[in-house]
Amino acid sequence: MTTDVSPASPDKAALRKAALARRDGLAVEVREHASRRIAEIVLSLPEIATAELVSAYWPIRSEVDLRPLIAALRARGQAVALPQVTPEGLVFRLVGEGDALASGGFGLSEPGPDAPAVEPRVLLVPLAAFDRRGHRIGYGKGYYDRALARLDARGGALAFGIAFAAQETPFVPDGPHDRPLDGIVTEAGLIHPTGD
């Protein structure tokens, strides 16, 4: 990973703000259609099809809506985990059909503390912006960076970024703690990261 960011490079906060504005600017119907297309693509990925457990997320604001995808995974007999934000970081917890979600920090709907904790090997990761190298900008707190580092240290994990194509940016500055994604899924298809 490179740690050199030229002084002319936009900072992550500016890139995040611009990408989220593009995402927020998508019409509701466009987001709904794109979310369905993204679900179709994700369900067709061999890495997803063979996973017993997939970590997803419950959408907030204008994020890609993974709720139909979560239902489809369960219908195929696959277990689904959702992240819970704790002071120590993300804890991934199993959620079943009809399980109540609790209101968490940052406006999230998340599993309660009594749901079984798991260590997923396949994760669908929300993001604000991404580039073709596989680098992402999250929401600025580093929760997924730390969670992926923890999972990688315990045997590895596949992380697929989930985004609308409008969230792509030419270059995401990265540092030593930033772990590239294994793929990014948008309504336009699967992006295989090019690396640095």
N, C-alpha and C positions, 0 to 999 in steps of 0.2 A: 504494500500500500504506500502511496506517496503521502508525504506530509508537507510537501511544498505547495503552498497556495500563493499564487502571484498577488501582489498588492491590488492589481486591477480586478481580481476575481470578486464577484459579489459575495457578501457574507451569507452564512446560512439563514440568518433571520430575514434578510431581504428576499432570498430565494424562497423561503417558506411562505412568506407573506404573498409573494407574486403567484406561486403555485396554488395556494389555497384560494386566492381571489379568482383564478381561472376555474378551479373546481366549483367554487360557490356560484360562479357565473353560468354554469351549465343548467339548462332548463330541467325541471323535475322529470319530464318525460324522457329526456336524453339520458339522465342519470339512471332512471329505471331500466330503460332498454339496455344501456351499457352494462349495468349490474347483472342483468340476465345473461348477457353474452359472456361476461367474465365468469359467471358460474359455470356455463357450458364448457368453457375452455379449461377451467380448473378441474372439473370433474373428468375431463378426458386425459389429464396428465397421468402417466404411469406411476409417478411417485405418489400421487394422491390416491389412485385406484388401489394400490397395494398397501397403503397405510392402515393399520388398525385404529390409529388415533390421529386426529388432525386438530391442531389448535387453530381456531378462527378468532373472530372478534365480533362484537355486537356494534353495529354502526352508530356513529354520532354525527350530528350536523349533516354535511353533504358527502360523507364517505360512501364508498362503494357498499351497497347493501348486500351483506352476505347471508341474511336470514334464509332466503330460498336455498342457497347452497348448503347451509347447515342442515336444513330439513332433508335435502337430497342425500347428504352424507349419512345421516341417521337412517334413512330409508334403505340405504345399501348395507346397513349393519355396522357402519363405522362409528366409533366413539368420537365425541367432539368435546374439546376443552375450550374454555374461554379464560382470558387473563383476569386476575384480580390484582389491583394495585395495592401494595402494602408498603409500609415504611422501609422494608428491606428490599423491595423490588417487586417484580411481577411473580405471582404464583399462578400456575396454570391449574385449573380445576375442572373436573368432569361436569358436564351439564347434560341432563337428559331432556327429552321432550316434555314440556310442561313444567320443568323446574322453574321456580321463581328466581328472578334476578334481583339483586339489591342495587340501590343507587350508590355509586362509588364516587370517588374524586374525579374531577375534570368532566363531570356530566356523563360518566360511563355507567352502563348497566353491566353488572358483573356478578359472578357466582358468589354466594355467601361463604363464610369461612368454614361451614360444615361440609361443603362439597369436597369430595376426595381430591387431593393434590396429585398431579401427575407430571411426568417429564416428557413432553411431546418430542418426537423426532422430526415431525413435519409441521411447519408453522405458516400460516397465512398472516402476513404482517401489514398493518395499516401504515400509511406514510403520507407526508405532505408533498414531497417532490422526489424525483429519482433521475438518474442519468443512465446511459446505456452501458456504463462500466459496472452497474449493479450497486452503485452507492445510493443511499437514501437519506432524506432529511425527514426526521420524525417531528414530533411536536415539541422538542426542545428539552425534554427531561432525561433522555438516555435510558429509559426503562427497557426498551427492546434491545439496545446495544448490550446492556449488562446481562439481560436474560439469555441472549444468544451466546455471549461469551461463557456464561455458566453452563449452558447446554453443550456447547462445543467441548468444554473441558471434561464433560462427563460422557463423551462418546460421540458427540456431533449431532447436528440437526440440519435439516434442509429448510431454508427460509425463502418463501416466495412473497415478494412485495405485491400488494393488490392496489391498483390505482386506475384512474381514468387516464387515457392518453394525454389529455390536456395538462396533466401534472408533470410531464417530462420536461426536464431542463437540460441544456447542453453539458453542464459540468457541475457536479456536486463536490465541494471541497471535502476532503476526508483527512482523518487523522489516525493515529495508531490504534485508537479504541473503536474505530468504525469498521464493522464487518460487512463486506459486500454481500448482497443477496445472491441466492443461487438462481433466481429467475424473477422476472417481473411479469405479471399478467395484467393486461389492459384489454379493453374491448377490441383492440386491433390484433391481439394475439399474445403469444408467449415471447418475451424478450429474453434471449440468452445473453447474459452479461459478457462484455468484451474484455473485462479485466482492465488493468491500468495501462 
